[in-house]
Amino acid sequence: MSGHSKWASIKHKKGALDAKRGKLFTKLIREITVAAREGGGSIDSNPRLRLAVQKAKEANMPADNIDRGIKKGTGDLAGVSYESVSFEGYAPGGVAVMMDGLSDNKNRTTSEVRNIFAKRGGNLAGPGSVAFQFEKKGVFMVKRQDANEEQLLTIALDSGAEDLTSDEDFYEITCAMQDFDKVRSGLVAKGVKLESGELSMIPKNPIKVEDVEAAKKVLALVEELEDNDDIQNVYSNFDIPDDVLQKIEKGS
């Protein structure tokens, strides 16, 4: 399983998306606003905005919030101006980490990210340092209890997906970036209940982290980065075995 799968699964288990819903809404609104500013306020003709709105709806964001975010982006309402930022670095043990975000003060965000890496025993690196270790894919998460693996695999492949993997709680469906909308439509049309769907950076060669203390350090770094208001997405190539995750969850 990739770092993406592990981290997505861990977040859902912890209920982190619910516990931090206010912070999640803030990040989603930023993405909606920037997407509308850069590509217009039409969901039909703006793929980035369409995906941002889909993610907001999945998070149960009120429609009024979504509309305000779009209007701020198109200039119909006053709003803060954000710029895209991206960072690359290494967590303890040589685990690669990539981040992208939206900031109204790039210098502040850079300083905050650098401090997080230093505090958590990692290193912020220059552009291109780890990007080559990832490839952009469409990723869909489905709870195991919501689907039969064989049937889901057939539906996914017929919809244009490339692969389906799983852990004890989730199925992960991956597809080429350009096929995201097509695969999503195919899954939904067949009644598949999606837990989430997004474009993500998938690690080509995950690094296995089998030591409990080392795994804790990696997860702490990733979680603190995700908790930063200006960071929208965090990607990593860690692969933490299930038995190690279980020990962490039990407080070992």
Backbone as JSON, one array per atom type, in Angstrom:
{
  "sequence": "MSGHSKWASIKHKKGALDAKRGKLFTKLIREITVAAREGGGSIDSNPRLRLAVQKAKEANMPADNIDRGIKKGTGDLAGVSYESVSFEGYAPGGVAVMMDGLSDNKNRTTSEVRNIFAKRGGNLAGPGSVAFQFEKKGVFMVKRQDANEEQLLTIALDSGAEDLTSDEDFYEITCAMQDFDKVRSGLVAKGVKLESGELSMIPKNPIKVEDVEAAKKVLALVEELEDNDDIQNVYSNFDIPDDVLQKIEKGS",
  "N": [[0.84, -1.19, 0.0], [0.46, 2.27, -0.68], [1.93, 5.31, 0.64], [-0.03, 7.23, 0.48], [-2.43, 5.73, 0.66], [-2.2, 4.6, 3.23], [-2.08, 6.88, 4.88], [-4.51, 8.15, 4.27], [-6.27, 6.22, 5.18], [-5.6, 6.13, 7.91], [-6.36, 8.7, 8.72], [-9.12, 8.62, 8.34], [-9.79, 6.62, 10.16], [-9.14, 7.85, 12.57], [-10.99, 9.77, 12.59], [-10.32, 12.26, 11.85], [-11.07, 14.02, 9.86], [-13.61, 14.83, 10.58], [-13.16, 15.86, 13.13], [-11.62, 18.08, 12.58], [-13.18, 19.74, 11.04], [-13.81, 22.47, 10.71], [-11.32, 23.6, 10.03], [-10.83, 22.16, 7.71], [-12.91, 23.1, 6.07], [-12.06, 25.74, 5.74], [-9.76, 25.4, 4.18], [-10.83, 24.21, 1.9], [-12.52, 26.23, 0.96], [-10.61, 28.14, 0.24], [-9.39, 26.82, -1.93], [-11.56, 26.63, -3.7], [-12.03, 29.36, -4.17], [-9.59, 30.23, -5.39], [-9.54, 28.53, -7.61], [-11.82, 29.41, -8.99], [-11.04, 32.03, -9.48], [-8.87, 31.69, -11.21], [-9.85, 30.11, -13.29], [-12.45, 30.8, -13.87], [-15.98, 31.01, -12.94], [-17.64, 28.91, -13.68], [-18.69, 25.66, -13.16], [-18.93, 23.65, -15.03], [-17.13, 24.26, -17.1], [-14.7, 24.52, -15.85], [-12.44, 22.49, -14.71], [-10.82, 22.31, -12.38], [-12.23, 23.83, -10.51], [-14.58, 22.35, -10.47], [-13.74, 19.93, -9.28], [-12.94, 20.9, -6.78], [-15.36, 21.81, -5.75], [-16.77, 19.41, -5.67], [-15.3, 18.04, -3.69], [-15.85, 19.7, -1.54], [-18.58, 19.3, -1.24], [-18.56, 16.6, -0.56], [-17.51, 16.84, 1.95], [-19.63, 17.82, 3.24], [-20.08, 20.58, 3.17], [-21.92, 23.57, 3.52], [-24.09, 24.82, 0.93], [-24.23, 27.59, 0.62], [-21.75, 28.49, 1.54], [-20.05, 27.45, -0.4], [-20.96, 28.85, -2.67], [-20.3, 31.49, -1.92], [-17.52, 31.26, -1.85], [-16.94, 30.85, -4.57], [-17.87, 33.27, -5.66], [-16.14, 35.08, -4.44], [-13.83, 34.39, -5.76], [-14.42, 35.07, -8.42], [-14.67, 37.75, -8.18], [-17.04, 38.93, -7.53], [-17.58, 39.17, -4.87], [-15.75, 40.67, -2.2], [-12.47, 39.54, -1.29], [-9.63, 37.74, 0.16], [-6.42, 37.66, -1.41], [-4.83, 34.86, -2.69], [-1.83, 32.93, -3.25], [-0.32, 30.21, -5.05], [1.65, 27.73, -3.44], [4.43, 25.52, -3.02], [6.24, 22.78, -1.61], [9.07, 20.69, -0.84], [10.57, 17.93, 0.82], [12.29, 15.96, 3.36], [11.29, 13.5, 5.63], [12.1, 12.04, 8.88], [14.35, 9.26, 8.5], [14.61, 9.31, 5.79], [12.26, 9.45, 4.35], [10.26, 10.63, 1.74], [8.61, 13.76, 1.24], [6.02, 15.73, -0.06], [4.38, 18.86, -0.58], [1.59, 20.99, -1.26], [0.02, 24.21, -1.43], [-1.98, 27.12, -0.5], [-1.44, 30.47, -0.05], [-1.53, 33.65, 1.65], [0.69, 34.92, 2.3], [3.65, 34.19, 1.38], [6.27, 34.11, 2.42], [5.84, 33.85, 5.18], [4.55, 31.35, 5.27], [6.55, 29.67, 4.23], [8.49, 29.88, 6.24], [7.08, 28.76, 8.4], [6.69, 26.11, 7.51], [9.35, 25.26, 7.26], [10.12, 25.37, 9.94], [8.49, 23.38, 11.04], [9.52, 21.06, 9.85], [12.12, 21.12, 10.93], [11.58, 20.91, 13.67], [10.45, 18.39, 13.8], [12.42, 16.66, 13.08], [13.06, 16.46, 10.38], [13.97, 17.54, 7.02], [13.72, 20.41, 5.08], [13.74, 20.64, 1.61], [15.09, 21.59, -1.66], [13.31, 22.67, -4.69], [12.26, 20.01, -6.81], [13.68, 18.06, -5.54], [12.42, 15.78, -4.46], [10.26, 15.34, -6.06], [10.42, 13.72, -8.33], [9.99, 11.21, -7.41], [7.33, 10.68, -7.35], [4.09, 10.3, -8.96], [1.36, 11.86, -10.63], [-1.95, 11.01, -9.99], [-5.41, 9.99, -10.28], [-7.37, 9.33, -7.46], [-9.51, 7.25, -5.64], [-11.37, 6.53, -2.75], [-12.95, 3.84, -1.15], [-15.04, 2.45, 1.27], [-14.47, -0.74, 2.67], [-16.67, -2.12, 3.66], [-18.68, -1.18, 2.1], [-18.64, -2.26, -0.45], [-18.23, -5.04, -2.72], [-15.26, -6.7, -3.4], [-14.53, -8.0, -5.85], [-16.62, -7.27, -7.57], [-16.35, -4.5, -7.45], [-13.81, -4.14, -8.55], [-14.27, -4.93, -11.21], [-16.14, -2.96, -12.03], [-14.57, -0.67, -11.69], [-12.41, -1.06, -13.5], [-13.83, -1.22, -15.89], [-14.68, 1.36, -15.99], [-12.44, 2.74, -16.6], [-10.32, 2.81, -14.82], [-7.01, 2.18, -13.48], [-6.03, 0.49, -11.46], [-6.75, -1.4, -8.45], [-6.39, -1.46, -5.03], [-6.12, -2.56, -1.58], [-6.68, -2.23, 2.0], [-7.31, -3.24, 5.37], [-9.55, -1.73, 5.84], [-10.24, -0.03, 3.68], [-10.82, 0.27, 0.11], [-8.71, 1.27, -2.53], [-8.85, 3.01, -5.45], [-7.14, 3.69, -8.41], [-6.36, 5.92, -11.12], [-5.43, 7.26, -14.36], [-4.47, 10.68, -14.46], [-5.83, 12.29, -16.36], [-8.11, 10.84, -16.73], [-9.79, 11.15, -14.61], [-12.4, 12.41, -14.23], [-13.96, 10.81, -15.9], [-13.71, 8.22, -14.78], [-14.72, 8.67, -12.23], [-17.39, 9.35, -12.84], [-18.19, 6.92, -13.96], [-18.02, 5.16, -11.78], [-19.86, 6.29, -9.96], [-22.19, 6.1, -11.47], [-22.66, 3.4, -11.39], [-23.45, 3.03, -8.86], [-21.53, 3.03, -6.84], [-20.39, 3.82, -3.64], [-18.6, 6.46, -2.83], [-15.99, 7.24, -0.65], [-14.11, 9.22, -0.8], [-12.62, 11.31, -3.35], [-9.97, 12.33, -5.36], [-7.27, 14.21, -6.93], [-4.02, 13.08, -6.7], [-0.58, 12.79, -5.56], [1.16, 9.99, -6.18], [3.37, 7.73, -4.67], [6.19, 6.28, -6.31], [7.99, 4.35, -5.42], [7.46, 3.18, -2.52], [8.67, 3.68, 0.84], [9.38, 1.43, 3.33], [8.47, 1.62, 6.68], [9.22, 0.24, 9.54], [9.85, 0.39, 12.2], [8.43, 1.3, 15.27], [8.8, 3.76, 16.71], [10.07, 5.33, 14.77], [8.07, 5.4, 12.85], [6.11, 6.82, 14.24], [7.33, 9.33, 14.33], [7.38, 10.07, 11.62], [4.63, 10.14, 11.02], [3.83, 12.14, 12.79], [5.11, 14.39, 11.73], [3.9, 14.6, 9.18], [1.24, 14.93, 9.91], [1.32, 17.37, 11.32], [2.1, 19.11, 9.3], [-0.15, 18.92, 7.63], [-1.93, 20.12, 9.3], [-1.38, 22.76, 9.15], [-2.63, 25.9, 8.24], [-2.15, 26.94, 5.68], [-1.35, 24.87, 4.05], [-2.54, 22.73, 1.67], [-2.45, 20.08, 0.66], [-0.68, 17.1, 1.49], [1.83, 14.86, 0.58], [3.36, 11.67, 0.78], [5.9, 9.08, 0.75], [5.83, 6.98, 2.54], [5.49, 3.65, 3.87], [3.83, 2.08, 6.12], [3.63, -0.82, 7.92], [0.69, -2.77, 8.78], [0.73, -3.97, 11.35], [2.46, -2.34, 12.75], [1.1, 0.09, 12.67], [-1.08, -0.62, 14.24], [0.11, -0.93, 16.73], [0.84, 1.71, 17.2], [-1.66, 2.94, 17.32], [-2.62, 1.75, 19.62], [-1.11, 2.93, 21.46], [1.51, 2.19, 21.88]],
  "CA": [[0.0, 0.0, 0.0], [1.23, 3.49, -0.76], [1.78, 6.23, 1.74], [-1.34, 7.87, 0.35], [-3.46, 4.84, 1.19], [-2.04, 4.47, 4.67], [-2.43, 8.11, 5.56], [-5.95, 8.36, 4.1], [-6.93, 5.27, 6.07], [-5.37, 6.57, 9.29], [-7.17, 9.89, 8.98], [-10.51, 8.22, 8.47], [-9.93, 5.88, 11.42], [-9.07, 8.78, 13.68], [-12.06, 10.74, 12.51], [-9.67, 13.56, 11.77], [-11.8, 14.92, 8.96], [-14.72, 15.39, 11.34], [-12.62, 16.62, 14.26], [-11.04, 19.33, 12.1], [-14.03, 20.16, 9.93], [-13.68, 23.9, 10.49], [-10.07, 23.83, 9.3], [-11.02, 21.6, 6.38], [-13.74, 24.03, 5.32], [-11.23, 26.9, 5.39], [-8.87, 25.02, 3.07], [-11.65, 23.97, 0.72], [-12.97, 27.54, 0.46], [-9.46, 28.75, -0.45], [-9.22, 26.17, -3.22], [-12.67, 27.05, -4.56], [-11.82, 30.75, -4.55], [-8.49, 30.33, -6.34], [-9.96, 27.85, -8.84], [-12.74, 30.3, -9.69], [-10.29, 33.2, -9.93], [-7.98, 31.35, -12.31], [-10.51, 29.45, -14.42], [-13.84, 31.21, -14.03], [-16.92, 30.49, -11.96], [-18.49, 27.84, -14.21], [-18.25, 24.32, -12.81], [-18.89, 22.82, -16.24], [-15.96, 24.55, -17.95], [-13.51, 24.69, -15.02], [-12.22, 21.2, -14.02], [-10.27, 22.5, -11.02], [-13.33, 24.26, -9.66], [-15.5, 21.23, -10.34], [-13.19, 19.0, -8.29], [-12.97, 21.56, -5.48], [-16.75, 21.81, -5.29], [-17.1, 18.02, -5.33], [-14.68, 17.74, -2.4], [-16.58, 20.46, -0.53], [-19.86, 18.61, -1.02], [-18.26, 15.36, 0.16], [-17.26, 17.22, 3.34], [-20.89, 18.37, 3.74], [-20.03, 22.03, 3.28], [-23.17, 24.22, 3.09], [-24.05, 25.37, -0.43], [-23.97, 29.03, 0.69], [-20.3, 28.66, 1.67], [-19.48, 27.17, -1.72], [-21.3, 29.97, -3.55], [-19.49, 32.65, -1.53], [-16.15, 31.02, -2.29], [-16.88, 31.08, -6.01], [-18.05, 34.7, -5.91], [-14.89, 35.75, -4.06], [-12.87, 34.12, -6.81], [-14.78, 35.79, -9.64], [-14.66, 39.17, -7.91], [-18.38, 39.41, -7.17], [-17.46, 39.5, -3.46], [-14.37, 40.96, -1.81], [-11.81, 38.41, -0.64], [-8.17, 37.76, 0.27], [-5.72, 37.12, -2.58], [-3.92, 33.77, -2.35], [-0.95, 32.42, -4.31], [0.03, 28.81, -4.88], [2.97, 27.44, -2.9], [4.75, 24.09, -2.98], [7.46, 22.49, -0.86], [9.54, 19.32, -0.86], [11.51, 17.68, 1.9], [12.46, 14.59, 3.85], [10.96, 13.18, 7.01], [13.12, 11.15, 9.43], [14.49, 7.98, 7.82], [14.69, 9.48, 4.34], [10.93, 9.4, 3.74], [10.02, 11.82, 0.93], [7.37, 14.48, 1.52], [5.69, 16.85, -0.94], [3.23, 19.63, -0.13], [1.17, 22.17, -2.0], [-0.89, 24.99, -0.62], [-2.42, 28.45, -0.93], [-1.02, 31.36, 1.03], [-1.58, 35.1, 1.43], [2.01, 35.43, 2.68], [4.53, 33.06, 1.07], [7.42, 34.09, 3.34], [5.38, 33.29, 6.45], [4.29, 29.92, 5.09], [7.84, 28.99, 4.08], [9.1, 29.84, 7.57], [6.34, 27.81, 9.22], [6.98, 24.76, 7.03], [10.74, 24.96, 7.63], [10.15, 25.12, 11.38], [7.86, 22.08, 11.3], [10.49, 20.03, 9.48], [13.22, 21.14, 11.89], [11.09, 20.43, 14.97], [10.1, 16.97, 13.71], [13.58, 15.86, 12.68], [13.17, 16.33, 8.93], [14.72, 18.58, 6.32], [13.1, 21.04, 3.92], [14.69, 20.54, 0.49], [14.8, 22.47, -2.78], [12.38, 22.19, -5.71], [12.75, 18.9, -7.61], [14.45, 17.12, -4.73], [11.7, 14.52, -4.25], [9.11, 15.25, -6.97], [10.6, 12.63, -9.28], [9.61, 9.96, -6.76], [5.88, 10.6, -7.34], [3.37, 10.57, -10.19], [0.02, 12.35, -10.33], [-3.0, 10.05, -10.33], [-6.71, 10.12, -9.65], [-7.48, 8.34, -6.38], [-10.83, 7.15, -5.02], [-11.41, 5.65, -1.58], [-14.25, 3.2, -0.91], [-14.99, 1.61, 2.46], [-14.62, -2.17, 2.36], [-18.01, -2.56, 4.01], [-19.63, -0.65, 1.13], [-18.48, -2.83, -1.78], [-17.63, -6.35, -2.94], [-14.0, -6.43, -4.09], [-14.54, -8.47, -7.23], [-17.53, -6.42, -8.34], [-15.77, -3.16, -7.52], [-12.71, -4.19, -9.51], [-14.86, -4.96, -12.56], [-16.71, -1.64, -12.3], [-13.47, 0.28, -11.78], [-11.68, -1.26, -14.76], [-14.74, -0.85, -16.99], [-14.8, 2.83, -15.98], [-11.17, 3.3, -17.06], [-9.3, 2.84, -13.77], [-5.8, 1.39, -13.71], [-5.72, -0.5, -10.43], [-7.48, -1.38, -7.19], [-5.67, -2.09, -3.92], [-6.95, -2.48, -0.38], [-6.19, -2.61, 3.31], [-8.4, -3.87, 6.1], [-10.7, -0.83, 5.95], [-10.58, 0.7, 2.47], [-10.33, 0.0, -1.24], [-8.19, 2.45, -3.2], [-8.89, 2.9, -6.91], [-6.3, 4.7, -9.04], [-6.54, 6.09, -12.56], [-4.63, 8.32, -14.94], [-4.96, 12.0, -14.09], [-6.77, 12.8, -17.34], [-9.32, 10.03, -16.73], [-10.43, 11.3, -13.31], [-13.84, 12.66, -14.35], [-14.6, 9.65, -16.53], [-13.76, 7.12, -13.81], [-15.66, 9.06, -11.18], [-18.75, 9.22, -13.38], [-18.48, 5.5, -14.13], [-18.23, 4.56, -10.46], [-21.11, 6.81, -9.4], [-23.3, 5.57, -12.27], [-22.88, 2.0, -10.98], [-23.89, 3.0, -7.48], [-20.42, 2.9, -5.88], [-20.39, 4.86, -2.62], [-17.23, 6.94, -2.7], [-15.63, 7.93, 0.58], [-13.43, 10.43, -1.26], [-12.05, 11.26, -4.69], [-9.08, 13.48, -5.52], [-6.02, 14.05, -7.66], [-2.99, 12.94, -5.68], [0.75, 12.38, -5.98], [1.34, 8.63, -5.71], [4.8, 7.36, -4.66], [6.59, 5.2, -7.21], [8.67, 3.31, -4.64], [7.25, 3.46, -1.09], [9.7, 3.28, 1.8], [8.77, 0.73, 4.46], [8.89, 2.11, 8.01], [8.79, -0.86, 10.4], [10.1, 0.72, 13.6], [7.3, 2.06, 15.81], [9.18, 5.13, 17.03], [10.33, 6.02, 13.51], [6.77, 5.62, 12.23], [5.47, 7.91, 14.98], [7.94, 10.59, 13.92], [6.92, 10.38, 10.26], [3.22, 10.51, 11.08], [3.72, 13.42, 13.48], [5.51, 15.43, 10.78], [2.87, 14.72, 8.15], [0.01, 15.48, 10.51], [1.5, 18.79, 11.64], [2.06, 19.83, 8.02], [-1.55, 18.98, 7.19], [-2.66, 20.98, 10.22], [-1.06, 24.14, 8.83], [-3.73, 26.49, 7.48], [-1.78, 27.26, 4.3], [-1.03, 23.65, 3.3], [-3.75, 22.07, 1.2], [-2.23, 18.65, 0.48], [0.64, 16.55, 1.85], [2.05, 13.54, -0.02], [4.57, 11.04, 1.3], [6.11, 7.73, 0.22], [6.0, 5.99, 3.6], [4.66, 2.44, 3.88], [3.88, 1.59, 7.49], [2.88, -2.08, 8.02], [-0.5, -2.71, 9.63], [1.02, -4.3, 12.75], [3.08, -1.16, 13.35], [0.01, 1.05, 12.87], [-1.89, -1.08, 15.36], [0.85, -0.61, 17.95], [0.75, 3.15, 17.4], [-3.04, 3.24, 17.73], [-2.8, 1.27, 20.99], [-0.29, 3.75, 22.34], [2.79, 1.52, 22.19]],
  "C": [[0.88, 1.25, 0.0], [1.05, 4.33, 0.49], [0.43, 6.92, 1.69], [-2.42, 7.02, 0.98], [-3.4, 4.78, 2.7], [-2.52, 5.73, 5.38], [-3.92, 8.39, 5.44], [-6.71, 7.47, 5.06], [-6.8, 5.7, 7.52], [-6.26, 7.76, 9.63], [-8.63, 9.52, 9.18], [-10.74, 7.47, 9.78], [-9.98, 6.82, 12.6], [-10.27, 9.73, 13.71], [-11.53, 12.15, 12.38], [-10.44, 14.53, 10.9], [-12.99, 15.55, 9.68], [-14.21, 16.31, 12.44], [-12.1, 17.99, 13.83], [-11.88, 19.91, 10.96], [-13.92, 21.65, 9.65], [-12.44, 24.24, 9.7], [-10.18, 23.31, 7.87], [-11.84, 22.54, 5.51], [-12.93, 25.24, 4.86], [-10.35, 26.59, 4.18], [-9.67, 24.81, 1.79], [-12.14, 25.28, 0.11], [-11.84, 28.24, -0.29], [-9.31, 28.16, -1.84], [-10.33, 26.57, -4.19], [-12.45, 28.48, -5.07], [-10.72, 30.9, -5.6], [-8.85, 29.67, -7.67], [-10.88, 28.74, -9.66], [-12.02, 31.52, -10.24], [-9.48, 32.88, -11.18], [-8.7, 30.77, -13.53], [-11.95, 29.83, -14.64], [-14.77, 30.47, -13.09], [-17.84, 29.39, -12.45], [-17.92, 26.47, -13.88], [-18.07, 23.45, -14.05], [-17.63, 23.03, -17.07], [-14.65, 24.7, -17.17], [-13.28, 23.42, -14.21], [-11.71, 21.35, -12.59], [-11.37, 22.92, -10.06], [-14.33, 23.13, -9.43], [-15.04, 20.24, -9.28], [-13.25, 19.61, -6.89], [-14.39, 21.56, -4.91], [-17.2, 20.4, -4.9], [-16.55, 17.65, -3.96], [-15.41, 18.47, -1.27], [-17.92, 19.78, -0.22], [-19.65, 17.31, -0.25], [-18.02, 15.64, 1.65], [-18.5, 17.85, 3.98], [-20.82, 19.87, 4.0], [-21.35, 22.62, 2.79], [-23.03, 24.88, 1.71], [-23.76, 26.87, -0.42], [-22.47, 29.32, 0.79], [-19.62, 28.47, 0.33], [-19.73, 28.35, -2.66], [-20.47, 31.21, -3.21], [-18.05, 32.49, -1.97], [-15.97, 31.28, -3.78], [-16.96, 32.57, -6.32], [-16.82, 35.51, -5.5], [-13.84, 35.57, -5.15], [-13.15, 34.9, -8.09], [-14.82, 37.3, -9.44], [-16.02, 39.76, -7.57], [-18.48, 39.75, -5.69], [-15.99, 39.78, -3.15], [-13.76, 39.77, -1.09], [-10.31, 38.58, -0.61], [-7.56, 37.14, -0.99], [-4.7, 36.08, -2.14], [-3.04, 33.42, -3.55], [-0.58, 30.97, -4.0], [1.45, 28.68, -4.34], [3.19, 25.93, -2.93], [6.1, 23.9, -2.3], [7.79, 21.01, -1.0], [10.54, 19.13, 0.27], [11.58, 16.22, 2.28], [12.08, 14.51, 5.32], [12.09, 12.31, 7.56], [13.14, 9.8, 8.69], [14.51, 8.08, 6.31], [13.37, 9.38, 3.62], [10.67, 10.72, 3.01], [8.66, 12.44, 1.24], [7.22, 15.62, 0.52], [4.45, 17.55, -0.4], [2.86, 20.67, -1.17], [0.15, 22.92, -1.17], [-1.25, 26.31, -1.25], [-2.17, 29.41, 0.22], [-1.22, 32.83, 0.64], [-0.27, 35.75, 1.84], [3.01, 34.28, 2.53], [5.71, 32.96, 2.04], [7.03, 33.48, 4.69], [5.19, 31.79, 6.34], [5.59, 29.13, 4.98], [8.52, 28.84, 5.44], [8.41, 28.81, 8.45], [6.64, 26.37, 8.81], [8.4, 24.34, 7.41], [10.84, 24.62, 9.12], [9.54, 23.77, 11.74], [8.85, 20.95, 10.98], [11.61, 19.96, 10.52], [12.78, 20.54, 13.23], [10.86, 18.93, 14.96], [11.23, 16.09, 13.18], [13.72, 15.61, 11.2], [13.98, 17.46, 8.34], [13.9, 19.1, 5.15], [14.13, 21.08, 2.81], [14.25, 21.48, -0.64], [13.84, 21.85, -3.78], [13.01, 21.07, -6.56], [13.48, 17.83, -6.84], [13.75, 15.77, -4.57], [10.57, 14.31, -5.26], [9.2, 14.07, -7.93], [10.19, 11.27, -8.71], [8.09, 9.75, -6.74], [5.33, 10.76, -8.76], [1.93, 10.93, -9.85], [-1.03, 11.39, -10.86], [-4.33, 10.5, -9.72], [-6.85, 9.0, -8.63], [-8.88, 8.41, -5.76], [-10.76, 6.16, -3.87], [-12.84, 5.15, -1.38], [-14.12, 2.32, 0.33], [-15.23, 0.15, 2.07], [-16.04, -2.66, 2.62], [-19.05, -2.12, 2.98], [-19.54, -1.29, -0.25], [-17.89, -4.23, -1.72], [-16.4, -6.16, -3.81], [-14.03, -6.83, -5.56], [-15.44, -7.6, -8.1], [-16.96, -5.02, -8.51], [-14.64, -3.11, -8.53], [-13.23, -4.16, -10.94], [-15.4, -3.6, -12.95], [-15.59, -0.62, -12.53], [-12.73, 0.17, -13.11], [-12.54, -0.88, -15.96], [-14.89, 0.66, -17.11], [-13.52, 3.51, -16.44], [-10.1, 3.4, -16.01], [-8.13, 1.94, -14.12], [-5.62, 0.26, -12.71], [-6.66, -0.34, -9.24], [-6.64, -2.12, -6.15], [-6.53, -1.93, -2.68], [-6.12, -2.71, 0.87], [-7.4, -3.14, 4.06], [-9.67, -3.01, 6.16], [-11.16, -0.22, 4.63], [-10.07, 0.03, 1.19], [-9.81, 1.33, -1.79], [-8.16, 2.18, -4.7], [-8.04, 4.02, -7.49], [-6.55, 4.74, -10.54], [-5.59, 7.17, -13.05], [-5.28, 9.67, -14.62], [-6.06, 12.49, -15.05], [-8.09, 12.02, -17.38], [-10.15, 10.2, -15.45], [-11.95, 11.46, -13.43], [-14.58, 11.45, -14.92], [-14.75, 8.5, -15.55], [-14.75, 7.45, -12.69], [-17.1, 8.88, -11.64], [-19.15, 7.76, -13.52], [-18.78, 4.81, -12.81], [-19.58, 4.99, -9.88], [-22.31, 6.23, -10.15], [-23.65, 4.14, -11.89], [-23.22, 1.88, -9.5], [-22.79, 2.83, -6.45], [-20.44, 4.09, -4.93], [-18.95, 5.29, -2.35], [-17.03, 7.64, -1.36], [-14.91, 9.24, 0.26], [-12.92, 10.22, -2.67], [-11.2, 12.5, -4.9], [-7.94, 13.15, -6.47], [-4.9, 14.06, -6.63], [-1.66, 12.55, -6.3], [1.05, 11.02, -5.35], [2.83, 8.26, -5.75], [5.09, 6.18, -5.57], [7.21, 4.03, -6.44], [8.55, 3.63, -3.15], [8.39, 2.94, -0.22], [9.02, 2.65, 3.01], [9.36, 1.25, 5.77], [8.35, 1.11, 9.03], [9.03, -0.61, 11.88], [9.0, 1.63, 14.12], [7.66, 3.51, 16.06], [9.44, 5.95, 15.77], [9.01, 6.35, 12.81], [6.03, 6.76, 12.91], [6.01, 9.27, 14.53], [7.47, 11.02, 12.53], [5.48, 10.87, 10.29], [3.03, 11.86, 11.76], [4.08, 14.58, 12.56], [4.41, 15.66, 9.76], [1.61, 15.36, 8.72], [0.16, 16.96, 10.83], [1.51, 19.64, 10.37], [0.62, 19.98, 7.54], [-2.36, 19.93, 8.06], [-2.4, 22.46, 9.96], [-2.14, 24.72, 7.9], [-3.42, 26.69, 6.0], [-1.49, 26.04, 3.44], [-2.32, 22.91, 2.95], [-3.59, 20.54, 1.15], [-0.81, 18.26, 0.88], [0.72, 15.15, 1.26], [3.35, 12.96, 0.51], [4.68, 9.62, 0.76], [6.34, 6.71, 1.32], [5.05, 4.81, 3.4], [4.82, 1.84, 5.28], [3.03, 0.32, 7.6], [1.73, -1.98, 9.01], [-0.19, -3.01, 11.09], [1.67, -3.13, 13.47], [2.02, -0.1, 13.62], [-0.84, 0.66, 14.08], [-1.22, -0.77, 16.69], [0.77, 0.88, 18.26], [-0.64, 3.53, 17.91], [-3.31, 2.8, 19.16], [-1.92, 2.02, 21.98], [1.03, 3.12, 22.71], [3.94, 2.5, 22.03]]
}
